[in-house]
Amino acid sequence: MEGRAAALGAGTVLNALATGTGAAFGIDVETRAAVDLDPAADGVAGEIAEDPDADTDLIERCVSLATDRWGDGEGGTVRTDSDVPLAAGLKSSSAAANATVLATCDALGLVVGDGGRASGDAVGDDGRASGDAVGDGGRASDDAVGDDPDDPAVDVTRLEACRLGVRAAREVGVTVTGAFDDATASMLGGVTVTDNDADELRARETVDWDVLVWTPPERAYSADADVARCEAVAPMADLVTDLVLDGRYGEAMTVNGLAFSAALGFDADPAVEAMPHATAVSLSGTGPSVVAVADPADPETDLDAVADAWADRPGTLRRTTTRADGATVE
């Protein structure tokens, strides 16, 4: 009983630590999971290819929860390998959880999909279809997002799988908020806006951006973030929420980056250096990575210039793009 799947890394538009509302976007870096289930196995053994000494509790818990829910409690093994650096703010935990849950579904022979319900049917919180208005700001979304438990062609929707991974992340303590924003961006692609307290998807929309990521050598674990400091910038997070729900993702992302860099003690200079040349730039998650994006249709943007500005900083630079397809069974 073998299964494989891959899920996306992501960047931050709005950090959810201040208010519980978050937004993130999928990028073209992946974490892949391979699951081998054995009904006779006693428990689940995990391995992370990039770091054999890394904590495997999350991926092991994902397999256990998935087999308890959709299988017969099978044990087995899970192995992940990833392009997403660990503890760098690029949603490595969400990607690992999503890939692992989907790979477990694959091993169980389950069909994973988005069902027949598009986000135009209802993902907002105002009682109207999101094709008319999403959330509070009236931003339309025309992408299928997958939460139709009544579609007979689908055994498990991607949002069901996503919520299971979030549950696992909370149970093993790798997240403060549950990171449903990060998890949905990784699972569904595009920009997602979520209520992390309720694990509710408020909006989703496709974006087409070129992406530049600077990742310093140090690492920052989300579970160690200073929540009180983040809550202190809640008024700015509320402003960012208004911008996000109005579809003004670039402005939202840049304001978020300045606010949370200050709250979490990160240097804002990389963001300032990028601002003249990028559509948006932000600290990603709880850091330390900084992500700049550029609309390829905007001649005023120039990520090469941002790369030049960041070239002498220690760490790594990565060029990639946004993705709208999300996680997949392989």
N, C-alpha and C positions, 0 to 999 in steps of 0.2 A: 504494500500500500504506500506508493510513493507519490509525492506532489511537489510542484515547483511554482513559484510566483515571484513577482518583482513589484516594488513600490517606489514611489518618488521621494527624493528629498524636497525641501521646501524653504522658502524665505518668508520673512515676517512683513506684514502690512501693519498690524495692530497687535501688540503684546497684550494677552488677556490677564496678566497678573494684577493689573490695577482694578479692573471692574468686572471681569468674567466674560466680557465680550472680546473676541479675538478675530483676526483675519490673517490669512496666509495664502501663498501661491506656490503651486507645484513647479519644480525646476527639473531639468533633464540630467539628474544624477540619480542613481538607483541603488537600492539594497535588494538583494536576491536571497530567497530562502528555499532550502530543500528539506522536505520533511519525509521521514520514513516511519510509518506507523506499524506497530507490532502488537496485536491483541494480547500477547503473552508477556509483553514487557512490563516491568515494574517501574512506572514513572517515566519521565522524559529527561533525556540528556541533551544539552545544548552545546554548541561550539560557534564561536565568532572567528572567522578566518583571519581577520586583520590583527586580532589580539587574543591569543589563546588563554590569557589570564583574565580577560574581561568578564564581567558579571553576566551570566546567562539566564538570570531569573526571569527576565521579561519574556524572552522567546520561549522558554520552557512553560511559563504560565499561559502564554497564548495557545500553545498546543493543547495543554490540559483543559483549558476552558472550552476550546473549540470541539474537542472530542467528547467532553462531557455534554455539550449542548447538542451537537449534531451527529455524534457517533455513539460508541458504546464504552467511552472512557479509555480508549486505547492509549498505550504508552508508545515510546519510540525515541527517535532522535530528530534533532533539528540543527541545521547548519546555515549560517548566514555569511554572505560576503558582500562587500559594499564599496561604492564609490563615495559614500557620504561619510566624512570624518566624524568620529565619535566626539560628543561633548563640545561641538563647535557652533551650535546654534542653527544647524541646518536640518534639524528634525530627524536625526538618526534613529532615535527611539521609536518615533511614529512610523518611520519607514520599515524598521525591523518588525514591529508589531503587525503592521498591515500585511507585509509580505509573508510573515509566518502564518497568520490566520488564513490567508488565501491559499497558501501551499497546503495547509492542513485540510481545508475544504477540498482541494484537488485530490489529495490522498484518499479522502473519504468518498470520492466519486461524485461530489456535489457540483451542480451547475451554479456558478457565480455570475451575477449580471446586475443590470440596473432595472430589471422589470419593465413594465410598460408605462411607468409614471414619469413624466418629464417634470423638471423643476418649474415649468410653467403652470403645473397644476396646483402647487402650493408649497413653497418653502419659506415664505415670509412669515411675519408675525402680526400682520394687520388684517387677516381674514380674507384678503383678496389673492387672486392668482398672481404668481410672481411674473407672469407674462404681462400683467398690468402694473404691478408694483411689488418691489422686493423690500421687505423690512419697513423702515420708516421713510426711506428717501425716494421711492418710486423708480429705482433702477431696474430695468428689465433684464431678465436672464432667459436665454433660449436654449440652454443645454440640458440634456437628460442627466439626472443625477442619481437615480437608482435607489428608490426606497418603496418598492411596491411588493408587499408580501403576498398579494393576491394573484401575481402572475404565475401561472402553472409551469411556465418554461424555466423559471428561476427557483433554485432551492434556497440560495442565500443571496441577499442583495449586498452590494458593496457597503452600503451604510450600516447594515446589520453587522457585517464583518468588522467595519471600522469601530463601531461602538464596543464590540467585544475586545478589540485591541486596547481601546482606551480604558476599559475596565481592568484589564491585566496591568496596564501601566500604573493605574492608581493603586492596585493591590500590592504591587512590588515596590512602590514608592519612588518611581523615577520621574514623576511629574507632580507639580503643585496643583494645577487647575484641571488636570485630565487631558489638556492639550487637544481638545476636539478640533480646534481650528487647524492645528498642524496636521492632525490625523486625516481630516477631510481633504485638505490640500494634497497630501500625499496619496490618498486613496482615489480621489476624483479628478485631480488636476484642476487647472484654472485657479481663480481667486475664490476662496470660500470665506464666508462670514458666519460666525457661530456664537451661540450662547453656550459657554463652556460649563456653566453651572447646571444647565438642563440637557447638555449634549444635543442641542438643537441646531440644525443647519438653517440659518436665516436667509442666506443668499449664495449664489454661485454664478460666476461669469468667466468666460474665456478672456484671457489677455495674451497679447503677442509682444513679448519683450525679449531683447537680448539682455544677458545677465553677466555681470562680473562679480566674483566673490573673492574677497581677501580674508584669509583665515590665518590669524597669528599663531605662533607656536603653542601658546598656553591653551588650556581647556577650561570650560566653565560648565558645571552640571546644573541643570534646571532645578533639581530638587534642593540645591544649596542657595538659590537666589534669595535676596533680601526682600521678602514680600512686603514688609512694612514700608520700605523705601519706594517700592513700585506703587503701592496704594496711595502714597503721597502725591503722585502725579495723576491721580484719577481725573481732575478737571481737564487736563490735556488729553487723556484717553477718551473722555467724553467728546471732546472736539474731534478727535480722530475718528471716532465712531460715526459722527455726523457726516464727515467727509467720505468715509467708506460707503455708507448707505446711500450717499448721493452719487456713487460711482467715481469719486475723485481719488482714485487709489494712489496716484503718484504723490499728491500733496499729503494725503494721510500717512503714507509710508515715511516721508521725510520728517514730518512733525513727530511721528512715533519714535523715529531713530534719535532725534535730539533729546526728547523727553526721557527715554529709557537709558540712553547713554549716561545722562546725568544721574538718573536714579541708581543705576547699577555700577557707577564708577568707571565707565569706559571713556576714553578720549574721543571727543567729537571731531577732532581734526580730519580724520579720513573722510567723514561725511561732508565737511565743509569743502575739502579739496575736490570732491566729486560733484558737488551741486551745480557748478556752471556748465557741466558737460552731460549730466544724466537727467532722465525723466524723474527719477526718485532714487533715494539712497537711505539705508537704515541699518542700524544694528539689528542682527537677526536673532530672534529669540532672546535668550539671556546672554548672548555673546558666546565667544568673542568675535565671530565672523561679522563682517560688514558687507552688505549686498547692495550693489548699484544696478539699476535697470535702465534700459534705453528703448524707446519706441523706434523701431527701425524706419518708420515712415517720417520721423521728425529729423530734418537735416541739422537741427541745432544740437543734437546729442552726439557724443563722441566717446565711446567707452575706451578707445585707444588712449585718449588723453587722460582718462581716469586711471588706466593701467600705468601710464607713465608717472602719474602723480604718486601712485602707491608702490612703484617698483622698488624703491629702496627700503620699504618697510619689511621687517622680518616676517617670515611665514610664506604662504603660498597664494598665488593668484590662479583662479579658474575661470575660464570663459565657458558659458553655456547659454541655454535659452529656457524660456518657460515651456511647460507642456500642459496640454488640456485633456489628455487621454487617461491619466491616472494609473493606478495599479492594475496589473494584469496577471492572470494565470498563464504560465508558460507551457 
